[in-house]
């Protein structure tokens, strides 16, 4: 059996020496490289230690977020003295010192437990009575109903929603954010002559007194003192701001209530007077379907009232809200000081359910007027633009156009010039038809005729728009001499015929409606109206103004 053998070659001593030197030469650079790597790691490690040390130092000086989230709560000794008044004192710590960097509660009640709140402040004084009735619910259990507030001395006046609630909320819980002083001078905090002094009486017969001082620097809060103590606390501004209200803040800003229904929202008559107006202006609700305007002017001129202007006047009477109440219970001298003894403007509007009379002063430089109900007890301020009845005049109420007619109420139109006459008959009918959905609806159709010949309705519509579009350019123009054209309109509603006469003259001619001069119109416009009538009756295309 053959065996596999390994043969080791023989090496001479000289060769061994050369091999050792070669090995040492190869290893020497490797060792140098390892030393360099070790140095680098040492440098990096040292840097890491420095960074970690910096982070540790930074974290050690930063405020503790846990300790900052909530201030410490003060331990308070709360009591009721022999007079039934609540008192509060901070409890000292084990060293006999009162901690100041603490928040706490001086008193806490439910709003329903308040019976009365008396406030005296820089604006005067007021007292609020609070009553929270109990009712029986559907399960037979007694539950508290909504709290009812009464402003003493003003029981018959409506209060603004939410104001008394603000006062009661501030009076039910009295807290503080920190203790400012335990033995300082109260004058340093405005508490020697407080901005407000508050006494709250609760249903259990106890009471609490609170003084409101100055606002801290940077609006950080308000200084307060509680009970008989001279300890000064810092409370949030919104926790005590309601104690700075005045009686005026309680007054509702609703000058007049809105109408309950559509019928009551439309004034039957609106009468405007006052030192602003040379003549009394009277508007009456328009019940004539032939005219598109909601109101007619009956004094000092009898004519249609401008639709936009009359609507603005009517819309600023019912459902009117003021910006602020400025005085309650004015006497004659006070009315004079507000310019309301001889009002700049007065509106008297009669409705189906009531009559509303309002008076306003002349506007000041900012455009504000004083306003009140005639014989009322509250004077308000409001912008002149919100009460157009104190800002209108005859020129605004004269309509922009000579006519504003409802086509469906017209039965005929006759245009006469010096040599020609165009007589147009208008027939409007209504019939019930079944629509595509199978429902019955009324359809109104209007047609125009010259004699027995039916006119193109599109052409007639353009002519009718032109008739309604003759604009008044100068309301103060006087009547002219001679006649350029007359237009007579007949109606199917039973009202009398209406006649417009355009005088002859220069580039502008006067327009007279049933004998009343409305103002001047451009002669060119009247000439185009005559041409449109001629085109209509002769079957030509009518051009729109």
C-alpha positions in Angstrom: 0.0 0.0 0.0 1.5 3.3 -1.1 1.6 6.2 1.5 1.4 9.8 0.6 4.3 11.8 2.0 5.0 15.5 2.5 8.5 16.6 1.8 9.8 19.7 3.5 12.5 21.5 1.5 15.6 22.3 3.4 16.4 26.0 4.1 19.9 27.4 4.7 20.8 29.7 7.6 21.3 32.6 5.2 17.9 32.1 3.7 16.3 32.1 7.1 18.0 35.4 8.0 16.7 37.0 4.7 13.2 35.7 5.4 13.1 37.2 8.9 14.2 40.6 7.7 11.6 40.5 4.9 8.8 39.6 7.4 9.8 42.4 9.8 9.9 44.9 6.9 6.3 43.8 5.9 5.0 44.1 9.5 6.5 47.5 10.3 4.0 49.6 8.1 1.1 47.6 9.5 2.0 48.5 13.1 2.3 52.2 12.1 -1.1 52.0 10.6 -2.6 50.5 13.7 -1.1 53.2 15.9 -2.7 55.9 13.6 -6.1 54.2 13.9 -5.8 54.0 17.6 -5.0 57.7 17.8 -8.0 58.5 15.6 -10.4 56.5 17.8 -9.0 58.2 20.9 -9.6 61.6 19.3 -13.2 60.7 18.3 -13.9 59.2 21.8 -12.6 62.4 23.4 -14.8 64.5 21.2 -17.8 62.3 22.0 -17.2 62.8 25.7 -17.0 66.5 25.2 -20.3 66.6 23.3 -22.1 64.5 25.8 -20.7 66.7 28.6 -22.1 69.7 26.8 -25.5 68.2 26.3 -25.5 67.2 30.0 -24.7 70.8 31.0 -27.3 72.2 28.6 -30.0 69.9 29.9 -29.0 70.8 33.4 -29.6 74.5 32.9 -32.8 74.2 30.8 -36.1 74.5 32.8 -37.7 71.3 33.8 -40.7 70.9 31.5 -42.5 68.9 34.0 -42.1 71.5 36.7 -43.1 74.3 34.2 -46.3 72.6 33.1 -48.3 73.5 36.2 -47.6 76.1 38.9 -47.7 74.8 42.4 -51.0 75.0 44.1 -51.2 77.1 47.3 -52.6 75.7 50.4 -55.3 78.2 51.6 -57.1 78.6 54.9 -60.6 79.4 53.8 -63.2 80.6 56.4 -66.4 82.6 56.9 -66.1 85.3 59.6 -68.8 86.4 62.1 -70.3 88.8 59.6 -70.8 86.0 57.1 -68.0 87.1 54.8 -65.6 84.8 53.2 -61.9 85.2 54.1 -58.8 83.5 52.8 -55.2 83.2 54.0 -52.3 81.3 52.5 -50.9 78.6 54.8 -47.2 79.1 55.7 -44.8 76.3 55.0 -42.8 74.5 57.7 -40.4 77.5 57.9 -43.3 79.9 58.6 -43.0 81.5 55.2 -45.7 82.0 52.6 -44.9 80.7 49.2 -45.6 83.3 46.5 -44.9 81.4 43.3 -48.2 79.5 43.6 -51.7 79.6 42.2 -54.8 79.0 44.1 -58.6 79.5 44.6 -60.0 82.0 47.0 -63.6 81.0 46.6 -65.6 78.7 44.4 -69.4 78.5 44.0 -71.8 77.4 41.2 -73.4 80.3 39.2 -76.8 79.0 40.4 -75.7 79.7 44.0 -75.4 83.5 43.4 -78.2 85.7 44.7 -76.8 89.2 44.1 -73.8 91.0 42.7 -73.0 94.6 43.7 -70.3 96.4 41.7 -68.9 99.9 42.0 -66.3 100.9 39.5 -65.0 103.9 37.6 -68.1 104.0 35.3 -70.5 104.1 38.3 -72.3 101.2 40.0 -74.7 98.5 39.2 -76.4 95.6 41.0 -77.5 92.3 39.5 -80.1 90.0 41.0 -79.7 86.3 40.1 -82.3 83.7 40.3 -82.0 80.1 39.1 -85.4 78.4 39.2 -86.0 74.7 39.5 -88.4 72.8 37.2 -89.6 69.2 37.1 -88.3 67.3 34.1 -90.0 64.5 32.1 -88.8 62.0 34.7 -90.3 63.8 37.6 -86.9 65.0 38.8 -86.2 68.6 39.9 -83.6 70.2 37.7 -82.3 73.8 37.5 -83.6 75.9 34.7 -81.8 78.8 33.0 -80.7 81.6 35.4 -82.7 84.8 35.2 -80.8 88.1 35.8 -82.3 91.5 36.7 -80.4 94.8 36.6 -81.7 96.7 39.6 -83.3 99.9 38.7 -83.6 98.9 35.0 -86.1 96.1 35.4 -88.2 97.3 32.4 -85.3 97.5 30.0 -84.2 94.7 27.8 -80.6 93.4 28.6 -78.0 92.3 26.1 -77.6 88.5 26.1 -74.5 87.2 27.9 -73.4 90.3 29.8 -75.0 89.4 33.1 -73.6 85.8 32.6 -70.1 87.3 32.3 -70.5 89.0 35.6 -71.9 86.0 37.3 -69.2 83.7 36.0 -66.5 86.0 37.3 -68.3 86.2 40.7 -68.8 82.5 41.1 -65.1 81.4 41.2 -62.3 83.7 42.4 -58.8 82.4 41.8 -55.2 83.7 41.4 -52.1 82.8 39.4 -49.5 84.0 41.9 -49.1 85.9 45.2 -47.6 89.3 44.5 -47.3 90.8 48.0 -48.1 89.7 51.5 -47.3 93.0 53.3 -46.7 95.7 50.6 -48.2 99.0 50.1 -51.6 98.6 48.4 -51.1 101.9 46.5 -48.3 100.2 44.5 -51.0 98.0 43.0 -53.9 100.4 42.6 -55.7 98.7 45.5 -55.9 101.7 47.9 -58.4 103.2 45.4 -59.5 100.2 43.4 -60.8 100.4 39.9 -63.7 98.2 41.1 -65.1 97.0 44.4 -67.3 93.9 44.3 -69.6 92.3 46.8 -71.2 89.0 45.9 -74.0 87.6 48.0 -74.7 83.8 47.7 -77.9 81.9 48.4 -76.4 80.4 51.5 -76.4 83.8 53.1 -72.6 84.3 52.9 -70.9 87.1 51.0 -67.5 87.7 49.4 -65.7 91.0 48.8 -63.2 91.6 46.0 -61.1 94.6 45.0 -59.8 95.1 41.5 -56.5 97.0 41.1 -54.2 98.0 38.3 -53.2 95.9 35.3 -49.7 94.4 35.8 -46.8 95.3 33.5 -46.9 93.8 30.0 -50.6 93.0 30.6 -49.6 90.0 32.7 -52.8 90.1 34.7 -54.7 92.2 37.2 -53.9 92.8 40.9 -56.7 91.8 43.3 -57.3 91.7 47.0 -59.9 89.4 48.7 -61.9 89.9 51.8 -60.3 91.9 54.7 -56.8 90.8 53.7 -54.2 93.2 52.3 -52.5 90.3 50.5 -52.1 91.1 46.8 -52.8 88.4 44.2 -52.4 88.4 40.5 -55.3 87.1 38.5 -55.9 86.8 34.8 -57.5 89.8 33.2 -60.4 87.9 31.8 -61.2 86.5 35.2 -62.2 89.9 36.5 -62.9 92.0 33.4 -66.7 91.8 33.8 -66.5 93.8 37.1 -65.4 96.8 35.0 -68.6 96.8 33.0 -71.0 99.8 33.2 -74.8 99.9 33.1 -74.5 100.7 29.4 -72.8 97.4 28.6 -76.0 95.6 29.8 -78.3 97.5 27.5 -79.5 95.5 24.5 -78.3 96.9 21.2 -81.6 96.0 19.5 -83.2 99.4 18.9 -86.3 97.9 17.2 -87.4 94.3 17.0 -87.8 92.6 13.7 -91.3 91.9 12.4 -92.8 88.5 13.2 -94.1 87.9 9.7 -94.0 89.2 6.2 -97.2 91.2 6.4 -95.9 93.1 9.5 -92.5 93.8 7.8 -93.9 96.1 5.2 -94.7 99.7 6.3 -98.0 101.0 5.3 -96.7 104.6 5.5 -93.3 106.1 6.2 -93.1 109.7 7.3 -89.8 111.6 7.3 -89.3 114.9 9.0 -86.8 116.8 11.1 -84.5 119.7 10.7 -82.8 118.0 7.7 -86.0 118.1 5.6 -87.5 121.3 4.2 -90.7 119.4 3.5 -92.2 116.4 5.2 -91.7 113.3 2.9 -94.4 110.6 3.0 -94.1 107.2 1.4 -97.0 104.8 1.0 -96.9 101.1 0.3 -97.6 100.5 -3.3 -100.6 98.2 -3.8 -100.9 98.8 -7.5 -99.6 95.9 -9.5 -99.1 98.2 -12.5 -96.1 99.8 -10.9 -92.9 97.9 -10.0 -91.9 100.1 -7.1 -92.7 99.0 -3.5 -93.4 102.5 -2.4 -95.1 105.6 -3.8 -94.2 109.1 -2.7 -97.4 111.1 -1.8 -95.7 114.2 -0.3 -94.3 116.6 -1.2 -94.7 115.1 -4.7 -97.0 112.3 -5.9 -95.0 109.8 -7.9 -93.3 106.5 -7.8 -90.4 106.4 -5.3 -87.1 105.1 -6.4 -87.2 101.4 -5.8 -83.7 101.1 -4.3 -83.8 104.2 -2.1 -87.3 103.5 -0.7 -86.3 99.9 0.0 -83.2 101.1 1.9 -85.3 103.5 4.0 -87.8 100.9 4.8 -85.1 98.3 5.6 -83.5 100.6 8.2 -86.5 100.8 10.6 -87.4 97.4 11.9 -84.8 94.9 13.2 -82.4 97.8 13.7 -79.2 97.2 15.8 -77.0 100.0 17.1 -73.2 100.0 17.7 -73.3 101.0 21.4 -75.5 102.4 24.1 -74.2 105.8 25.3 -76.8 107.0 27.8 -79.7 105.7 29.8 -82.6 107.8 31.2 -81.8 111.1 29.5 -83.5 114.3 30.7 -84.3 117.3 28.5 -80.9 118.9 28.9 -79.2 115.6 28.0 -81.4 115.2 24.9 -80.3 118.7 23.9 -76.6 117.8 24.5 -77.0 114.8 22.1 -78.8 116.9 19.5 -82.1 115.0 20.0 -84.3 117.7 21.5 -84.9 119.0 17.9 -84.0 115.9 15.9 -82.1 116.2 12.7 -84.2 113.4 11.3 -87.4 111.6 12.5 -89.1 108.6 10.9 -92.6 107.4 11.8 -93.5 104.2 10.2 -96.9 102.5 10.6 -97.2 98.7 10.3 -100.0 96.3 10.5 -99.1 95.5 14.1 -97.3 98.6 15.5 -96.0 102.1 14.8 -92.3 102.8 15.2 -90.9 106.3 15.7 -87.2 106.9 15.7 -85.1 110.1 16.0 -81.5 110.8 15.1 -79.0 113.6 15.5 -76.9 115.2 12.8 -73.9 113.1 11.9 -70.5 114.0 13.4 -67.2 114.1 11.5 -66.9 110.3 11.6 -70.4 109.8 10.2 -71.9 108.6 13.4 -75.3 109.8 14.7 -77.1 109.5 18.1 -80.3 107.5 17.9 -83.2 106.5 20.1 -86.8 105.6 20.0 -89.0 108.7 20.4 -89.8 108.9 24.1 -87.4 106.0 24.8 -84.9 105.7 27.7 -81.7 104.6 25.9 -79.5 106.7 23.5 -77.5 104.8 21.0 -74.8 105.5 18.5 -74.9 104.2 14.9 -73.4 105.0 11.6 -75.4 107.3 9.3 -75.2 104.7 6.5 -77.2 102.3 8.7 -80.2 104.6 8.9 -80.9 105.8 5.4 -84.1 107.6 6.6 -81.8 110.1 8.2 -79.7 110.5 5.0 -82.2 110.6 2.2 -83.7 113.6 0.3 -86.2 114.2 -2.5 -83.5 113.9 -5.2 -82.7 110.4 -4.1 -86.3 109.3 -4.0 -87.1 110.5 -7.5 -86.8 107.4 -9.7 -84.0 107.1 -12.2 -86.5 106.6 -15.0 -89.8 108.3 -16.0 -91.7 105.1 -15.9 -91.3 101.7 -14.2 -94.3 99.7 -15.3 -95.3 96.0 -15.1 -96.0 94.8 -18.6 -98.6 92.3 -17.5 -100.7 95.1 -16.1 -100.7 97.2 -19.3 -103.6 97.0 -21.7 -102.5 99.6 -24.2 -99.9 102.2 -25.2 -100.4 105.2 -27.5 -97.6 107.3 -28.7 -98.5 110.7 -30.3 -96.2 113.2 -32.0 -97.2 116.3 -33.8 -97.9 114.4 -37.0 -98.1 110.7 -36.1 -99.9 108.5 -33.7 -99.1 104.9 -32.8 -101.8 102.9 -31.0 -100.7 99.5 -29.5 -103.1 97.1 -27.8 -101.6 94.7 -25.2 -103.3 91.5 -24.1 -102.1 89.3 -21.3 -103.7 86.0 -20.5 -103.0 83.2 -18.0 -103.9 79.6 -18.5 -103.2 76.4 -16.6 -101.1 73.8 -18.5 -99.6 70.5 -17.7 -95.8 70.5 -17.7 -93.4 67.6 -18.6 -93.6 66.3 -15.1 -97.4 66.0 -15.2 -97.9 68.9 -12.9 -100.3 71.8 -13.5 -98.9 75.3 -13.6 -100.1 78.7 -14.6 -98.5 80.1 -17.8 -98.9 83.8 -18.6 -98.7 85.0 -22.2 -98.5 88.6 -23.4 -99.1 89.7 -27.0 -99.2 93.1 -28.7 -101.3 94.2 -31.6 -101.9 97.1 -34.0 -105.5 96.8 -34.9 -105.9 93.1 -35.7 -102.3 92.6 -36.6 -100.2 90.8 -34.0 -96.7 92.3 -33.5 -93.5 90.5 -33.1 -93.3 90.0 -29.3 -89.5 90.3 -29.2 -89.7 93.6 -30.9 -92.5 94.7 -28.5 -90.4 93.6 -25.5 -87.5 95.8 -26.7 -89.9 98.8 -27.2 -91.4 98.3 -23.7 -87.9 98.2 -22.2 -87.0 101.4 -24.0 -90.2 103.0 -22.6 -89.2 102.0 -19.1 -85.7 103.1 -19.7 -86.1 106.9 -20.4 -83.8 108.2 -17.7 -84.2 111.4 -15.7 -81.0 113.4 -16.0 -81.9 116.5 -14.0 -84.7 116.2 -11.3 -84.8 119.9 -10.7 -85.6 120.9 -14.3 -88.7 123.0 -14.9 -91.4 122.2 -17.3 -90.9 123.2 -20.9 -93.1 124.8 -23.6 -94.5 122.9 -26.6 -94.9 119.2 -27.0 -92.5 116.8 -28.6 -94.4 113.7 -27.7 -97.0 112.2 -25.4 -97.3 108.6 -24.2 -100.5 107.4 -22.7 -100.6 104.0 -20.9 -103.8 102.1 -20.3 -104.1 99.4 -17.6 -106.0 96.2 -17.1 -105.9 96.6 -13.3 -108.6 99.2 -13.2 -106.3 102.1 -12.4 -106.7 105.3 -14.4 -104.7 106.0 -17.5 -101.2 107.4 -17.1 -99.9 110.1 -19.5 -96.3 111.3 -19.9 -95.7 114.5 -21.8 -92.2 115.3 -23.2 -91.8 119.0 -23.9 -90.0 120.3 -26.9 -86.9 122.3 -26.6 -83.1 122.0 -26.7 -80.9 119.0 -26.1 -82.8 118.3 -22.8 -86.6 118.4 -22.5 -88.8 118.2 -19.4 -90.8 115.1 -18.6 -94.2 115.5 -17.0 -96.2 112.6 -15.5 -99.9 113.3 -15.1 -99.2 117.0 -14.7 -96.2 116.6 -12.3 -92.8 117.6 -13.7 -90.3 114.8 -12.9 -87.3 116.4 -14.4 -85.3 116.7 -17.6 -84.5 113.9 -20.1 -82.3 113.9 -23.2 -84.3 114.9 -26.3 -82.3 112.4 -28.3 -83.7 109.6 -26.1 -87.3 110.7 -26.7 -86.6 110.9 -30.5 -85.3 107.3 -30.3 -88.4 106.2 -28.5 -90.6 107.7 -31.2 -88.5 105.9 -33.9 -88.8 102.6 -31.9 -92.6 103.0 -32.0 -92.6 103.6 -35.7 -90.3 100.6 -36.3 -92.6 98.4 -34.1 -95.9 99.1 -35.8 -94.3 98.8 -39.3 -92.7 95.4 -38.6 -89.1 96.5 -38.5 -86.5 95.5 -35.9 -86.6 97.6 -32.8 -83.2 98.7 -31.5 -82.6 98.8 -27.7 -81.4 101.9 -26.1 
